[in-house]
Amino acid sequence: MMAEVNKQKLSVVVMAAFLIVPVIIFAFFVWRETTLDAVETGVVDSACDMHNAVCEARFNNGGRLQLSINPRPIKPMTQLELEVRLSNMDAQQVLVDFQGIGIDMGFYRPELTRINDSLFSGQASLSVCTLDKMLWQATAIIKSDKGVMVAPFRFEVEQP
C-alpha cells in the first residue's frame, strides 16, 4: 500500500515537471527576445521635435541614425509610417520599440523592412490613453554583428 502511494506521488511530480519545464523554457525565450543588451546608446538631441522634424542620434563610432514618423503631428490610432536612415552603420535588423513613459502601454516593437543598406521602413500605431497628453519613447534598435545599438527618442502625443 505504501509503495502504491509513493508511485502516485512520483507520477504527480513527474507530470508537474513535464508541465512546468516547457513553461520555463518558453518564458526564457520571451525574456531573451524582449531584453536588450545594448552595446551603445546614441546621443539624441533632446530639443528635436518628432512632430516637426526628422530626429537624429549620433554614436561614438561616427555612425548616425535618423528616425522619421509620419504623418505629423503624431496622433494615436493613426497608421504611422516609420523610417530609419543609417549613416556609417551596418544593420542586420532594425526595430522600433514604443513605450509609454509613466504608464505601461504594453509591449510593441515592430520590425522594419530593409529598403536598402541604409534605409528601413515600417508601420506602427499608438494606443489611446486616458490622459490628455501622453509621453512616449520610440527607441530605434539596430542589431548588427557588433551588437545592439539603441537610440531613444521622446515625444508627447495629445489624445483626440
N, C-alpha and C positions, 0 to 999 in steps of 0.2 A: 504494500500500500504506500509506504514512504517513497519507494523508488518511482512509483507512478506519479506521485505529487511532484517530485523533483523533475521528472520528464516533462510534465506540463509547464512547470516554471521555466525550464530551459527552452521549451518551444515558444513561450511568450517572449522571452528575452531575445531569441533568435529572430522572431517575426518583427519585434520592435526595432532591432538593429537593421533589418532589411528595409524598413520604412524610414528610419531616421538618417541613415548614411546617404541615400540619394538626395535627401533634402539638404543636408550639409554640403554635399558636393555642388548642387545647384546654387546654393547661396554663395559659395566661394566664387563661382564663375560670374555671377551677377555682381558681386562686390568688386572683383577684378576688373570688369568692364566699366564700372561706374567710378572707380577710384583712379585718379591720375597722379603719376609721379613725375611732375614737370621738371625738366632739366633747367628751364629758364622761363621767367615771366617777363614779357615785353613791357617796356615803359610806354604808357599811353598818356597822351596829352589830356589832362582832366578837363581842360577848357573846351575840348571838341564837343560839339553838339550833334548827336546822331540824327536829330530831326532836320538839320540843315546842311550837313556835310558828310563826306566820306571821312572816317576817322582812321588814324594810323598808330601803329605800335612799332617801336624800334627795339632791336635785340643787340646784345653785346657783340655778336659775330658780324654785325653790319647788315643783317637781314632786316627787312621791313615787311609789315603786314598791313593791308588796308581793308577795312570792313565797311561795307555799304549795306544799308537796309532801306528798301523802298516798298511802297510809296511813303512819302514824307508829308506830313508828320506821321510818326509811327503810332498806330492805333490798335487796340485789342480786337480780336475776332475779325481781322482783316488778313487776307493772304499776303504775306510779306515775301519779297524777293531778296535773298541774301547773296552777297557776292564778296568773296575773299580774294584779294590780289596779293601775290607774294613777289618780293624782290630779294635776290641773293639768298634764297631759301629753297630747299627741296622738301617735298611733302609726298608721303605715300597716301595719307588720308587727312582730310580736313573736316572738322565738325564744328558746330556752334552750339554751346550749352547755354540754355536760358534758365536763369534762376531769379525768383522774386527775392528782393532784399527785405528782410524783416518779416516776410510771410512766405511760408512754404507753398509753392505753386506746383509742386510735383517735379518729376524728372522729365526733361525734354531736351534731347540732344540730337538734332537732325544731322545726318552726314551729307556733305555737299558733293556734287558731281564734278569730276575733273573736266574742264573745258580744254585746257592746255596745261603746260608745266607750271604756269604761274597764275592761272585763273580757275577758281572753283565757284560753283553756284548751286543754289538750292532754294527751298521754300520753308516757311515757318508761319506760325500764327500764335499770338499771345492770348492767354486766357483773360477773361474779365475778372476784375477784383471788386470787392465791395467798397474799397476806399475810393475817394475822388481821384487821387493820384497814386500811382504805383511805381516804385523804383525797381528797375530791372537791371540785371547784369547779363550781357551777352559775352560769353568767353569763347573766343576763337581758339580752337585746339588743333595744333599741327603735329601730326605723327610722322616721324621720319627715322632713318637709320641712326641718327644722332640722339634720338629720344623724343620726348614730348615737350613742345614749347606752347605756351599759352599767352593770350592777350585778353585781359578783362576790360570790357567797355561798359560803362554805366549810363543809363538814360532813364528819364521819367516819362511815364505814359499817363495821359488823362483818360479817365473812363468815359464812355459815351453817356 
